[in-house]
Amino acid sequence: DKLSSAEGLVIDGHLECAMAHHQKHLMIGEHAHVKGNISAGTVVVFGQLTGDIFSEGKVTLVSGSHVQGDIYCARLDIEEGAQFTGLIASGESAARVQLEYS
């Protein structure tokens, strides 16, 4: 199952799927529990995510967020108090992975 949107998207509930959300902003809200890989222009995580993040822009893990999965992005900001388990790839290596994932 895939969820795709041409506009910015905010998720603040329970969701389980692979997500294609190219070139736009995706926010995982404070009360969200998301399971699946996501792809977006920019990503901000306040809630919980189990899955990989693919972003051509910036990924922000806000204090209190929980992410379990790998992150492929151009820029990454992990605030103090955010919990992250996984691998990080940025720059050219992240771009190669994004092309393979698309």
TAPE-V160659 format. One record per backbone hydrogen bond with DSSP energy under -0.5 kcal/mol. NH is the residue of the N-H (numbers start at 1). CO is the residue of the C=O. If there is no record, write none. Layout:
nh->[NH;NH]
co->[CO;CO]
//
This chain:
nh->[3;5;9;11;12;15;17;18;19;20;21;21;24;26;27;28;29;29;32;33;34;35;36;38;39;40;41;41;42;43;44;45;46;46;47;48;49;50;51;51;53;54;55;56;57;59;60;61;62;62;64;65;66;67;68;69;71;72;73;73;74;75;77;79;79;82;83;85;89;91;93;95;96;97;98;99;100;101;102]
co->[18;20;25;27;10;33;35;1;37;3;19;39;21;42;9;44;11;27;29;13;48;15;50;52;19;54;21;24;24;58;26;60;28;44;28;32;66;34;49;68;70;38;72;40;41;75;43;77;45;60;81;62;47;83;49;85;87;53;71;89;57;57;59;61;77;79;65;67;71;73;90;91;92;93;94;95;96;97;98]
//
